[in-house]
Amino acid sequence: MLRRHLVPGAIAALAAPSILRAQEAAWPQRPITIVVPFPPGGSNDLLARPLAQRLQVALGGNPMVIENRGGAGGTVGATAVARAPKDGHTLLWGHIGTLAVNPWLYPQITYDPIRDFAPVALVATLPSVLAVHPSLPVRTAVEFIAYARANPGRVEYGSAGNGAASHITMAAFADAAGIELVHIPYRGNGPMLADFLAGRLKASFAGAPVVMPGVRDGQLMALGISAASPSASIPGLLPVGQEALPGFELVQWHGLVAPAGTPPALVEVMNAKLNAVISGPEMRERLATEGADPAARSPQAFSQLIASEMERFRVLVARAGIKAD
């Protein structure tokens, strides 16, 4: 009789598909909670909710719960998810601030984005828009840089707060361009936009939902976007990295992560289901209304993005002297 001998690696290879099928059959077993570490109504919340609604349908009606748990720039909610069960039923809506910038802004942070989370799915990228008040005598990104160089320390720009994406983006732009701008931090985009529209601020590098309504109304002028290539969600605007500042790119990104230790086979199952929703026409259209582009990736690619962005912002935050509120 012929005996078949299988080495452990071969046994594992044969077993892997059955393990994956078991994980898929077991998930989800109860409601899935997505923790958005910011108050309701912000860009994170506006992107997370439509994704949760469509994922619920894709999972056969399994309940999805959005839990807004704000505090300390997103660190409170992130810490809670890092300590949650590793079973795929509690996920963090992470973004560039929570997963790449916060470690360098908050010395007392109690989580490590790489050590404490398992990246599941990158959801969307969100270019920022360089906009100016019409009273500023510039009409292109090239002219804006030239004007700022000729008037160092005289151009005031607004952000949603110290360490906010609008602050980080303009600080990176100013650093790359070698210009000196004056940062005016606000407590949120609402009050910042009010002063911007009134002309008390001259510039901002903010998300499209913040500044594009004013651009369409003729109250602001858009000079370009922060992405490396034109964005389908913001047609008609060139990247500043193509027009004025070669190589410049800084986009906000959003994605879902699970607690570290979540079984890799389960992460792969979640990634496949999420990517199908993210790439679907309904979600693509919904993202476009927020100025965002779908960005379905593998867990490995998302992990590499987090690591590279953490290093990038470690250098930028130190060089620009950026501090949290």
GIJOWO-V63038 format. One record per pair of residues at least 24 apart in sequence whose C-alpha atoms are under 7 Angstrom apart, sorted by the first residue. I is the first residue (numbers start at 1). J is the second residue. D is the distance in whole Angstrom. If there is no record, write none. Layout:
BEGIN
i/j/d
I/J/D
I/J/D
END
This chain:
BEGIN
i/j/d
20/265/5
23/265/7
23/266/6
24/266/7
24/269/6
31/62/6
31/63/5
31/64/6
31/65/7
31/89/7
32/63/6
32/64/5
32/65/6
32/89/4
32/90/6
33/64/6
33/65/5
33/66/6
33/67/7
33/89/6
33/90/5
33/91/6
34/65/6
34/66/5
34/67/6
34/90/6
34/91/5
34/92/6
34/93/6
35/66/6
35/67/5
35/68/6
35/69/7
35/77/7
35/91/6
35/92/5
35/93/6
36/66/7
36/67/6
36/68/5
36/69/6
36/77/7
36/92/6
36/93/5
37/68/6
37/69/5
37/70/5
37/74/5
37/76/7
37/77/4
37/78/6
38/68/6
38/69/6
38/70/4
38/71/7
38/74/6
39/68/6
39/69/7
39/70/5
40/68/6
51/283/7
54/277/7
55/274/7
55/277/6
74/98/6
75/109/7
79/110/6
79/111/6
81/259/6
82/116/6
82/117/6
82/259/5
83/259/7
84/259/6
86/259/6
86/261/6
86/262/5
87/262/6
88/258/7
88/262/7
90/258/7
91/256/6
91/257/6
91/258/5
92/256/6
92/257/5
92/258/6
93/255/6
93/256/5
93/257/7
94/254/6
94/255/5
94/256/6
94/257/7
95/253/5
95/254/4
95/255/6
96/252/6
96/253/6
96/254/7
97/165/7
99/306/7
100/306/6
100/309/6
100/310/4
100/313/7
101/310/6
101/313/6
104/314/6
104/317/7
105/323/6
105/324/6
115/260/7
116/259/6
116/260/5
117/257/6
117/258/6
117/259/5
117/260/4
118/257/6
118/258/5
118/259/6
118/260/5
118/262/7
119/256/7
119/257/4
119/258/6
119/299/5
119/302/6
119/303/6
120/256/6
120/257/5
120/258/7
120/267/6
120/270/7
120/271/6
120/299/5
121/255/6
121/256/5
121/257/7
121/271/5
121/274/7
121/296/7
121/297/6
121/298/7
121/299/6
121/302/7
122/254/6
122/255/4
122/256/6
122/295/6
122/296/6
122/297/6
122/302/6
123/254/6
123/255/5
123/278/6
123/294/6
123/295/5
123/296/6
124/253/6
124/254/5
124/255/7
124/292/6
124/293/5
124/294/4
124/295/5
125/251/6
125/252/6
125/253/4
125/254/6
125/292/6
125/293/5
125/294/7
125/295/6
126/251/6
126/252/5
126/253/6
126/291/6
126/292/4
126/293/6
127/207/7
127/225/6
127/226/5
127/227/5
127/251/5
127/252/6
128/205/6
128/206/5
128/207/4
128/208/6
128/225/6
128/226/5
128/251/6
129/205/5
129/206/5
129/207/6
129/208/6
129/222/7
129/224/6
129/225/5
129/226/6
130/204/6
130/205/4
130/206/7
130/222/6
130/223/6
130/224/5
130/225/6
131/203/6
131/204/6
131/205/6
131/220/7
131/221/5
131/222/4
131/223/6
132/202/5
132/203/4
132/204/7
132/220/6
132/221/5
132/222/7
133/196/7
133/199/6
133/202/5
133/203/6
133/220/5
133/221/6
134/220/6
134/221/6
136/202/6
139/223/7
140/223/5
141/223/5
141/224/7
141/240/6
141/244/6
142/244/5
145/177/7
148/179/6
148/180/7
149/179/6
152/179/7
152/180/5
152/181/7
153/180/5
153/181/5
153/182/6
154/181/7
154/182/7
155/181/5
155/182/6
155/202/6
156/181/6
156/182/5
156/183/6
156/184/7
156/201/6
156/202/6
156/203/7
157/182/6
157/183/5
157/184/6
157/201/6
157/202/6
157/203/5
157/204/5
158/183/6
158/184/5
158/185/6
158/192/6
158/201/6
158/203/7
158/204/5
159/184/7
159/185/5
159/186/6
159/189/7
159/192/6
159/204/7
160/185/6
160/186/5
160/187/6
160/188/4
160/189/5
160/192/6
161/185/4
161/186/5
161/187/5
161/188/6
162/323/6
162/324/5
162/325/6
163/322/7
163/323/6
163/324/5
166/205/5
166/206/5
169/205/6
169/250/7
170/205/6
171/320/7
172/316/7
177/245/7
208/291/5
209/290/6
209/291/6
226/250/5
226/251/6
227/251/6
233/288/5
233/291/5
233/292/6
233/293/6
234/291/6
271/298/7
271/299/7
END
